[in-house]
Amino acid sequence: MNEILAIVVPCYNEEEMLDYTAKKLKDKLNDLSSKVQISKKSYIVFVDDGSTDQTWEKISELSKKSSIFVGIKLTKNQGHQNALLAGLMSVKNQCDISISIDADLQDDINCFEDMINKFHEGSEIVYGVRNNRHSDSVFKKITAQSYYKVLRILGANIVYNHADFRLMSNKALEGLSSFSEVNLFLRGLVPMVGYSSSSVYYTRDERLAGESKYPLKKMLFLAFEGITSLSVSLLRFITLLGVAVSLISILMLFYILIRHFQDKTISGWSSLIVSVWFLGGIILFSLGIIGEYVGKIYLETKKRPRYIIEEITHSEMNGEL
């Protein structure tokens, strides 16, 4: 009992939400502390992912008002996954457990207590899982459900309807730190850590202010990033596709020979044009997938840093409630 809890909150242009988020999270820590579920040294870490508004100024102001708030400023926008990893790796030696949550607080902070209870029951990782998608549009609901199913089919071990709302123990964070991929997809990497895990279920709320940081374009990019980062099944799919096209070509050859001997062949270019376009499309599609994997290999071999921290508001990563 009395574990030090670090709440890690990645932020990008969240000036409209920060005051509300900070108050709600601080109240929640006070509540958990009063119930003796966490240590009074527990704290909240806001990671500024290269925001272009007043997000960092607000984080700095919060840190000056209370030592419970810690700010980490990245040198530039590195993306949500890298910002989240920067926060988790910064706190892994300064806490017993961590909970990651987005700054919009659409995920239910009332699940914190259940997550901590699951940890006490022996789970090193506790996933926050949505029990429904009533707040999503029809399009997003269909695409999200299809995405999880495709990942499962391709062999990726991913928790259905889970994003990046989770509890991780110090031990699990240490395990995560051993993964050195530049192409990050934490939803797929965390299950690979392999420690005992469980889930808590909640209903996702609407965003109160600001705009979603995951429009359709970024959602599609994240989806493709997850598929290509976690599985090589697409490369095997190309092989199977090539075999299938070859078999179809052999069948077509037999068909043409039969029609020829029956003297029923019709001269024309339609079948030729269709074949050329069909095979050309498959070749370009295959090259695109191969190119995506080659590009990832290129980035991994360069071993560029996943993030660079410019400033931390406190030298010690904890504070008194």
N, C-alpha and C positions, 0 to 999 in steps of 0.2 A: 504493500500500500504506500501512499504518499509518493508516487513516482512523479518525476519532473516531466511535465507535458509541454511540448513545443508545437504550436499551431503554425503551420507554414502556409502562407497565402501569396501566390504569384499575382502580380498586378501589372496591368498594361492599360494606361489611360483610364484610371479608375477614380479620378478626383471627386466625381459626383457620389461615389459609393463609400469612400474611405471612412468618413466620420461615422456613418451608420454602421458599417462593418466593424470598425474598431470598438464602438460602444457595445454592440451585441456580443462580440467575442470576449471582451473584457468582463461583461456581466456573466457570461457563461463560465469563464474561468473562476470568477468569484463564487459562483454557485457550486461548482465542483469542488472548490477548495473548502467551502464551508461544510460540505458533506464528507470531508476528509477522503475524497477519491483521488486527489492529486496534491502535489506539493505546492506550498506557497511560492516556490521559486519558478513555477511554470510561467511561460511567456508566449508572446505572439510575434512571429517574424513576417514582415511584409517584404517581398522581393520585387523591386521595381525593374521591370524588363524593358528598360530603355524607353520609358513613356515620354510623350511629347507634350503633355499637359502639365498640370501642377501636382501630379501624383507624388513625386519624390519630395517636394516641398512639404506636402501634407504629412508624409511619413516621417520626415525629419522633425516636424512640429510635434507630432504624437510622441516621438521618442524623447523629446525634451520635456514633455509634460509628465511622462510616466516611464519608468524603467521596465515596465512590463512589455513595452513595444520596442522591437528591434527592427531596424531598417537595413536592407541589403540592396545596394544599387549596382546593377550590371552596367558595363561600359556602353552597351548598345542592345538593341532588341535582338534577343537570341531565340525567341519563340517560347511558348508556354511550357513545353516539356523541359527545355534546358533551364528555364527560370525556376521551375519547380524542383528540379534536381539540385540546382545551386543552393536552394534553401534547405533541402533535406541533408545534403552533404555538409552544410555549415553547422547544422544542429546535431549531427549524429553522435558526437562526443560530448554534447552538452545537455543531453536529455535521456530519459528512460524510454519514453514513447513519443511519437510524433503523430499529428493528424494533419493531413493536407486537405485544403478546401479552397475553392475559387472565391475571389473577392466579391462576387455578386451575391453570395450567400443563398443561392438557389437550392443548394444542398442543405439538408436539415441539421442545424447545429444541436438540436435536441437529441440527436443520435450519439453524441459524444459519450454520454453516460453508458449507453448500451455497448459502445465500442470498447470502453475501458473495462466494463464487466466481462466482455468476451476475452480481453487480454488477460484478465485475472484468472479466467477459466482455462488458460493455456494457449490461446491463439496469439502467434507472433505477428500476424497480419490480419486485419479486419477490413473487409471491403464494404463500402457504402453502396448499396444496390437499389436502384429505382424499382418500386413495385408496380409502377404503371407509367405510361407516357401520355397522359391526358392533356398535359400542358403543351405538347408538341403539335405542330401542324400535321396534316395527313401525310404530306410529302416527306417530312422529316421522320415521322413515325415509321413509314414503310421503308425508307432508305436505311434508317438506323437498324431496324430489325434484320433487314437483308444483309447489312454489313457484318453483324455479329455471326449470322449463319454462314456467310462466305468464309469468314476467318476460321470458324470451326471446321468447315469442309476442307480448307487448305491445311489443317493440322495445327493451327495456333491455339495455345491454351490461354483463353481469355475469358474473363468473368462477364457473363451476359448482363447488359444494362448497367455496367459499372464504368465510370469515367476515371477521375483522379481523386475522388473523395475516399480516403482510406486511413486507417491507423497502421503504423509500422513500429515495431519495437526497435530498440537500439541494436539488437542482434540482427534483425531483418535489414536495417539500414546499412549495417556493416557488410552484410551479404550483397546488397544492391551495389555498394561501392566497388565491388570487384568486377562489375560489368563495365567495360571500357568503350562500348559502342559510341560512335559519333552520331549515328542516325538513331535518335532516341524515340522509343514508343513505350512509355512506362507502363501502360495498361497491359502490355504483353510481357515486359521484362519482370515486373514484380512477381507474377505467378511462377516465373522460372527460379526465383530465389529459393523456393522449395520448403520453407518452414510451414508449420501448421497454420491453417487459416480458417476463417469463418466469415459470415456476412451478416449485416444488419440491413433492414429494408425501410424505405422512407418514400414519401411523396415529394417530388421536386416542385419548388415554388416558382412563381414568375419573377423575373428581374424587376427590381424596384426603380432603378435609375441607370442611366448610361445605355450603351449599346452592346449587343453581343459581340464578343471578340472572335467568334467562330461563324462567319458568314458561310454561304454555300461553298465558295472557292476554297476557304481554309479547311472546311470539313472534308471536302473531297481530297485535298492534299494530305490531311492527317490520315484519312482512310487508306489511301494508297501507300502512305509511309508505313502504316501498320502492317499491311499485307506483305509488302516487300521486305520489311525489316524482320518479320517473324517467321517467314516461310519461303522455301524455294520451290513450292508446288507449282507456281506459274511457269517456271522453267521446265518442269516435267510436263506441264500441260502443253507447252509448245511441242515437245517430243511426240506426245500422243496425238496432237493435232496434225503433225507432219505424217505420222503413220496412217491416220484416218484419211487424209487427202490422198496419200499414195494408194491406199486400198480402193478409194473411189475412182482414182485414175485407172487402175487395173480393170475394174469393173466396166468403166466407160470404154476401155480399149476392146474388151470382149464384145460389148454391145455394138461398137462401130464395125468390128470385123463381121459379126453376124449380119448386120444390116448391109454390109458391102457384098457379102456372098448372096444375099437375097436380092441384090441389085435394087436396094431401096434407099441408098444414100442420096442426100440432097446437098448439093453444093451451096455454100453460104458462109457468112462470116459471123453470124449471131453466136453460135456455140463457141467459136474461137474467142470472140471479144469477151463473153461472159467468163470463160475460163481464165483469160489473162487478168481481168479485173479481180476475179475471185482469188487467184493465186497471188497476185500483187498485193492485195489487201492483207492476206495472211502473212506474207513475207514482211511487210511494213509493221504489222502488229507484233510479230515475233521479234523483229529487230528492236522495236520500242521497249519491249519487256526486258530483253537482254541488255539494252543500253541503260535501263534503269538500274539493274543490278551492277553493271560495270561502273556506273557513276557512284554507287554506294561504296564499291570496293575502292575507287579512287579517293573518296573522302576519308574512308577508314585508314588507308595507307598514309595519308598526309598527317594524321594524328593531330589535327588542329584542336585547340581547347574548346570544350563545349560551351564554356562561359568564362568571362573574366569579371571578377568583382572589383568595382571601382572604389566603393566606400561601404563601411559598416558603421552604424550609428553608435554601437556600444562595443567596447573591446571584449567584455564578458557577455556571453550569450544567455544570460538569465537575469531576472529582476524579481523584486518582491511585489506581491499583490497588495 
